[in-house]
């Protein structure tokens, strides 16, 4: 038998060992163990052997007093365990007989970043869908006024108490928490984004970058780039990857374009090469070294250093290739005109230049014309059915609907036609050669070159309704 008079004065190593208390070998006994910091006491109840004395309330009370267990005693559980042990003559083990009060840590207030920023998206239930890893991005994009972190208010500390009734002091914590960085601000109980952009967490500082810089290649490591601000790309763009920017796109190398959208400017130090059905749309201006096999639509001027090859170019401003750039093949729509060193190539594909015309109105007009063609065909068939007796009221109503739609489209086309020719001052200036087979058109007045021209300017003589060409000064 091993007795301990005061459990609160023993070392923790000793307290982890069971404590046996009893007066005779065959009597029922209780084996007691203490938890860490004496915050709990557990007991194994052993039944009497032979003619030994059963576990009695007085015996249990005496043991608890001798071990100085005075706080958090669960008397109902103790009595239930002792009764079960006495009746069934089997040990009842690991009974929580007393539980103290854990101290409450005193935690200073702090901002906690939204954990959703660090979580992977939840996958749908059932069969996993085919994953396009180009759609997965490592960048965290946030919107203006989006909450980035919430304030955890201060938690007041509170002393605990062990099973001996001794106080347990509480501890203090000062979490580092999130801090407000550039383009963020503190509003009431949260850190909020001051603008759209990429969320960056540098140690504990939260900031929002309005410019996304890709230091390497746009590929599977980055996924498609979809960003509300400017995008700066130091490396290349892999085939099949899209780049969307709510600002400008700046690339330091040749740009392999699959689908590119920039609401502001597109600035490329190298060339722009189309992959498949490449589509490039720019809300501002475009400046590149060369364009090849691309479809480029731009609201502002397009400035190209060396050449436009087999591409479709659309601009509401001017296409300017300076005194060295060449246009070979493809089709150009430039409202304010074209300037280049040369157009076309001997025995090469035909090159078509259209100036003075709003290509957006032309595209809408082409769609209207196709729609009118389809409606006219349907209207003709319905009118044949209406003539056949007996008259069907449904066919009559359908005939009227098609006729009304045709009239509406005709009126719309009339408006679009008035929008087509918007700049009769547009000119095409070539400082080098224009090869035979080149089509030059200004405000729908066309000129087809059948000979080589050098250092020439094409412009519209509106009074005569024809294009004229004159030498450059």
C-alpha positions in Angstrom: 0.0 0.0 0.0 1.2 3.5 -0.9 -0.3 6.5 0.7 -0.1 10.2 0.0 -1.3 12.8 2.5 -1.4 15.9 0.4 -1.7 15.5 -3.4 -1.1 19.2 -4.0 2.5 19.0 -2.6 3.8 16.3 -4.8 5.7 16.6 -8.1 3.9 16.1 -11.3 5.9 13.0 -12.1 4.8 11.4 -8.9 1.2 12.5 -9.3 1.0 10.7 -12.6 1.4 7.4 -10.7 -1.7 5.8 -9.2 -2.3 6.2 -5.5 -3.7 3.2 -3.6 -5.5 3.7 -0.3 -7.1 1.0 1.8 -6.9 -0.5 5.3 -6.9 -4.2 4.5 -5.7 -6.3 1.5 -9.2 -7.8 0.7 -11.2 -4.6 1.1 -12.5 -2.6 -1.8 -10.1 0.1 -2.9 -9.9 3.2 -5.0 -6.9 4.0 -7.3 -6.5 7.7 -7.9 -4.5 9.5 -10.6 -4.1 13.3 -11.2 -3.9 15.1 -14.5 -1.7 17.9 -15.6 -1.6 20.7 -13.1 -4.0 18.7 -11.0 -6.9 20.0 -13.1 -8.6 16.6 -12.9 -8.6 13.4 -10.8 -9.6 10.0 -12.1 -10.1 6.8 -10.3 -10.3 3.0 -10.8 -12.7 1.4 -8.4 -11.7 -2.2 -7.3 -14.3 -4.5 -5.7 -13.6 -6.4 -2.4 -12.2 -9.9 -2.4 -13.9 -12.7 -0.4 -15.0 -11.3 2.9 -13.4 -7.9 2.4 -15.3 -4.7 3.1 -17.1 -3.1 0.1 -16.5 0.5 -1.0 -18.4 2.7 1.4 -19.2 6.5 1.3 -17.2 7.0 4.5 -14.1 5.3 2.9 -14.4 7.3 -0.3 -14.8 10.6 1.7 -11.8 9.8 3.8 -9.7 9.1 0.7 -10.8 12.4 -0.9 -10.0 14.3 2.2 -6.5 12.7 2.7 -5.7 13.5 -1.0 -7.0 17.0 -0.5 -9.6 16.7 -3.4 -12.0 19.4 -2.4 -13.0 21.2 -5.7 -15.1 20.0 -8.6 -16.1 16.6 -7.2 -18.7 14.8 -9.1 -20.4 13.0 -6.3 -23.1 11.4 -8.5 -20.5 9.8 -10.7 -18.4 8.6 -7.7 -21.4 7.0 -6.0 -22.6 5.4 -9.2 -19.2 3.9 -9.9 -18.8 2.6 -6.3 -22.3 1.0 -6.4 -21.6 -0.7 -9.7 -18.3 -2.0 -8.5 -19.7 -3.5 -5.2 -22.7 -5.2 -6.9 -21.0 -6.6 -10.0 -17.7 -7.4 -8.3 -15.8 -6.1 -11.4 -13.4 -3.1 -11.5 -14.8 0.2 -12.8 -12.0 2.1 -14.4 -11.0 5.6 -15.5 -13.9 7.5 -13.7 -13.6 11.3 -13.7 -14.3 12.0 -10.1 -13.2 15.6 -9.9 -12.5 18.4 -12.4 -11.0 21.8 -11.7 -11.5 25.0 -13.7 -9.0 25.8 -16.4 -7.7 29.3 -16.5 -8.8 31.6 -19.3 -6.0 33.1 -21.3 -5.9 36.9 -21.5 -5.7 37.6 -25.2 -5.1 41.1 -26.5 -7.2 42.3 -29.5 -5.9 41.5 -33.0 -7.0 41.4 -36.6 -7.3 38.0 -38.2 -7.1 37.6 -42.0 -10.1 36.0 -43.6 -9.2 32.2 -43.6 -11.0 31.8 -46.9 -8.0 33.4 -48.6 -5.9 30.4 -47.7 -8.4 27.7 -48.5 -8.7 25.7 -51.7 -12.1 25.8 -53.4 -14.5 23.1 -52.3 -14.9 20.4 -54.9 -18.4 19.4 -55.9 -19.8 16.1 -54.7 -20.0 13.0 -56.9 -17.8 12.3 -59.9 -14.9 14.8 -60.1 -15.2 17.1 -63.1 -12.5 17.3 -65.7 -10.1 20.0 -64.4 -8.7 22.7 -66.7 -5.5 23.6 -64.7 -5.3 26.8 -66.8 -8.3 28.0 -64.8 -6.5 27.7 -61.5 -4.6 30.7 -60.3 -2.3 31.2 -57.3 -3.2 34.9 -57.1 -5.8 36.2 -54.6 -7.9 38.9 -56.2 -10.0 41.2 -54.1 -12.5 43.9 -54.8 -12.7 47.5 -53.6 -14.2 47.7 -50.1 -13.8 43.9 -49.5 -13.1 42.9 -45.9 -9.6 41.4 -45.6 -9.4 40.9 -41.9 -11.8 41.1 -38.9 -11.0 42.3 -35.4 -11.0 39.8 -32.5 -11.8 41.8 -29.4 -9.8 41.4 -26.2 -10.5 38.3 -24.1 -10.2 39.0 -20.4 -8.0 36.5 -18.4 -9.5 34.5 -15.6 -7.8 32.4 -12.8 -8.4 28.7 -12.8 -8.6 26.4 -9.8 -7.3 22.8 -9.4 -9.1 19.9 -7.7 -7.3 20.9 -4.4 -8.9 24.4 -4.5 -5.5 26.1 -5.3 -5.7 29.0 -7.8 -4.0 28.6 -11.2 -2.8 31.9 -12.6 -3.8 32.8 -16.2 -1.4 33.5 -19.0 -1.1 36.5 -21.4 -1.1 36.2 -25.2 -0.4 39.0 -27.7 -1.1 37.5 -31.2 0.8 39.3 -33.9 -2.3 39.5 -36.1 -2.8 41.2 -39.4 -1.8 44.8 -40.1 -3.0 47.3 -42.6 -0.6 47.9 -45.5 -0.7 49.9 -48.8 -4.1 50.2 -50.5 -5.9 49.0 -47.4 -7.4 50.9 -44.4 -9.0 50.1 -41.0 -12.7 50.7 -40.8 -14.4 50.0 -37.5 -13.7 46.4 -36.8 -12.1 45.3 -40.1 -9.2 45.9 -42.5 -10.7 46.8 -45.9 -9.3 46.9 -49.4 -9.1 50.4 -50.8 -9.0 49.3 -54.4 -9.3 46.3 -56.7 -6.2 44.2 -57.1 -4.0 41.4 -55.9 -3.9 40.6 -52.1 -0.4 40.3 -50.8 0.4 39.1 -47.3 4.0 40.0 -46.3 4.5 38.5 -42.8 1.6 40.1 -41.0 1.0 43.1 -43.4 -1.9 43.0 -45.8 -1.7 45.1 -48.9 -3.4 45.3 -52.3 -1.3 45.6 -55.4 -2.9 47.5 -58.4 -0.3 46.0 -60.7 0.2 42.3 -61.2 3.8 41.5 -62.1 4.6 38.1 -63.6 8.3 37.6 -63.2 8.4 34.4 -65.2 6.3 32.7 -67.9 2.5 32.8 -68.0 1.7 29.1 -68.0 0.4 26.3 -65.7 2.2 27.9 -62.8 0.1 31.0 -63.1 -3.0 29.8 -65.0 -5.0 32.3 -67.1 -4.3 35.9 -66.0 -7.5 37.7 -65.1 -6.7 40.9 -63.2 -8.5 44.2 -62.6 -5.4 46.4 -62.9 -2.2 46.6 -64.9 -0.4 43.4 -65.8 3.4 43.4 -66.3 4.8 40.2 -67.8 8.6 39.7 -67.8 8.6 36.3 -69.5 6.7 34.7 -72.3 3.1 33.6 -72.6 2.6 29.9 -73.2 0.2 28.7 -76.0 -3.4 28.4 -74.9 -3.2 30.8 -72.0 -5.4 33.9 -71.8 -4.5 37.3 -70.4 -7.3 39.8 -69.3 -6.5 43.1 -67.7 -8.8 45.9 -66.4 -5.8 48.2 -67.0 -2.8 48.0 -69.4 -0.8 44.9 -70.4 3.0 45.4 -70.6 5.2 42.6 -71.9 9.0 42.6 -72.1 9.2 39.8 -74.6 7.4 38.5 -77.7 3.8 37.7 -76.8 2.2 34.5 -78.1 -1.5 35.5 -78.1 -4.4 33.1 -77.7 -6.9 35.6 -76.2 -5.9 39.0 -74.9 -8.0 41.8 -73.5 -6.7 45.1 -72.2 -9.2 47.8 -71.2 -6.4 50.4 -71.5 -3.1 50.0 -73.4 -1.1 47.0 -74.8 2.6 47.6 -74.8 4.9 44.8 -76.0 8.6 45.1 -76.4 8.7 42.1 -78.8 6.2 40.9 -81.3 2.6 39.8 -81.2 2.2 36.3 -82.6 -1.2 34.7 -83.0 -1.9 31.1 -82.0 -4.9 29.5 -83.7 -7.8 31.9 -83.7 -5.9 34.5 -81.8 -8.0 37.5 -80.6 -6.6 40.7 -79.2 -8.9 43.5 -78.0 -7.5 46.8 -76.6 -9.4 49.7 -75.2 -6.6 52.2 -75.5 -3.5 52.2 -77.8 -1.3 49.4 -78.9 2.5 49.5 -79.4 4.4 46.4 -80.6 7.5 45.5 -82.6 5.5 43.3 -85.1 2.1 41.6 -85.5 1.8 38.2 -87.1 -1.3 36.0 -87.7 -3.5 37.9 -85.3 -6.9 39.6 -85.2 -6.4 42.9 -83.3 -9.2 45.3 -82.5 -8.1 48.6 -80.8 -9.9 51.8 -80.0 -6.8 53.9 -80.1 -3.8 54.1 -82.4 -1.8 51.0 -83.3 2.0 51.7 -83.6 4.1 48.9 -85.1 7.9 49.1 -85.5 8.6 46.5 -88.2 5.6 44.8 -89.8 2.1 43.5 -89.9 1.9 40.0 -91.5 -1.2 38.1 -92.5 -3.3 39.8 -89.8 -6.7 41.5 -89.5 -6.3 44.9 -87.8 -9.1 47.0 -86.6 -8.6 50.5 -85.2 -10.8 53.5 -84.5 -7.7 55.6 -84.9 -4.6 55.1 -87.1 -2.2 52.3 -88.0 1.3 53.7 -88.0 4.3 51.6 -89.0 6.6 54.6 -89.5 9.2 54.7 -92.3 10.4 51.1 -91.9 7.3 48.9 -91.2 5.7 46.8 -93.9 2.2 45.4 -94.3 2.1 42.0 -96.0 -1.2 40.2 -96.5 -4.3 40.4 -94.3 -6.8 43.2 -94.0 -6.6 46.6 -92.3 -9.5 48.7 -91.1 -8.1 52.1 -89.8 -10.5 55.1 -89.6 -7.9 57.8 -89.6 -5.5 56.2 -92.1 -2.4 54.2 -92.5 1.3 55.1 -92.6 3.9 52.5 -93.6 7.1 51.9 -95.5 5.6 49.3 -97.8 2.4 47.4 -98.6 2.2 44.0 -100.2 4.7 41.5 -101.5 5.5 40.3 -105.0 3.7 37.0 -105.6 2.5 37.2 -102.0 -1.1 37.3 -100.5 -3.3 40.2 -101.3 -3.4 43.1 -98.9 -6.6 45.1 -98.3 -6.6 48.6 -96.7 -9.9 50.2 -95.6 -9.9 53.7 -94.1 -12.4 56.3 -93.1 -14.9 53.6 -92.2 -16.2 52.8 -88.6 -15.6 49.1 -88.6 -17.9 48.6 -85.6 -20.8 50.0 -87.6 -19.7 47.8 -90.6 -19.8 44.7 -88.4 -23.2 45.6 -87.1 -24.4 46.3 -90.6 -23.1 42.9 -91.8 -24.9 41.1 -89.0 -28.1 43.1 -89.9 -27.8 42.1 -93.5 -27.4 38.5 -92.7 -30.4 38.6 -90.4 -32.5 40.4 -93.1 -31.5 37.7 -95.6 -32.8 34.9 -93.3 -36.0 36.8 -92.4 -36.7 37.5 -96.1 -36.4 33.8 -96.9 -38.8 32.9 -94.1 -41.2 35.6 -95.1 -41.3 34.4 -98.7 -42.2 30.8 -97.5 -44.9 32.1 -95.2 -46.5 34.2 -97.9 -46.7 31.2 -100.2 -48.6 29.3 -97.4 -50.9 32.2 -96.8 -52.0 32.2 -100.5 -53.0 28.5 -100.3 -56.7 28.1 -99.1 -58.0 28.0 -96.6 -56.2 31.0 -95.0 -54.6 30.1 -91.7 -54.7 32.9 -89.1 -51.5 31.7 -87.5 -49.6 32.0 -90.8 -51.1 35.5 -91.3 -49.8 36.6 -87.9 -46.4 35.1 -88.6 -46.3 36.9 -91.9 -47.0 40.2 -90.1 -44.3 39.5 -87.5 -41.7 38.7 -90.1 -42.6 41.8 -92.2 -42.4 44.1 -89.1 -39.0 42.6 -88.2 -37.7 43.2 -91.7 -38.9 46.8 -91.6 -37.2 47.3 -88.2 -33.9 45.8 -89.5 -34.1 48.0 -92.6 -34.5 51.1 -90.5 -31.6 50.0 -88.3 -29.4 49.4 -91.3 -30.2 52.9 -92.6 -28.9 54.4 -89.3 -25.8 52.2 -89.5 -25.1 53.3 -93.1 -25.0 56.9 -92.0 -22.4 55.9 -89.3 -20.1 54.1 -91.8 -18.1 56.8 -93.5 -16.8 58.9 -90.6 -13.5 60.4 -91.9 -13.1 61.4 -95.5 -9.8 63.1 -94.6 -8.1 59.7 -94.0 -5.0 59.1 -96.0 -2.7 56.2 -96.8 1.0 57.2 -96.9 3.7 54.8 -98.2 7.3 55.9 -98.0 8.5 52.9 -99.9 6.6 50.6 -102.4 3.0 49.6 -102.9 3.0 46.2 -104.7 0.4 45.4 -107.5 -2.7 43.6 -106.2 -3.2 45.9 -103.2 -6.7 47.1 -102.5 -6.9 50.6 -101.0 -10.3 51.9 -99.9 -11.4 55.2 -98.3 -15.0 55.8 -97.3 -16.0 52.9 -99.6 -14.3 54.4 -102.6 -11.8 51.7 -103.7 -8.6 51.7 -105.8 -7.0 48.5 -106.9 -3.2 48.9 -107.7 -2.1 47.2 -110.9 1.4 48.6 -110.9 4.1 49.3 -108.3 3.9 52.8 -106.7 6.8 54.4 -104.8 6.6 57.2 -102.1 3.0 57.8 -102.6 -0.1 59.1 -100.8 -3.7 58.0 -101.4 -6.5 60.2 -100.4 -10.2 60.8 -101.2 -11.2 63.5 -103.7 -14.7 63.8 -102.3 -16.1 66.2 -105.0 -15.1 63.8 -107.7 -16.0 60.7 -105.8 -12.7 58.9 -106.4 -9.4 58.1 -104.9 -6.4 59.9 -106.1 -2.7 59.2 -105.6 0.1 61.8 -105.4 3.8 61.7 -104.6 5.0 62.3 -101.1 6.8 65.6 -100.6 
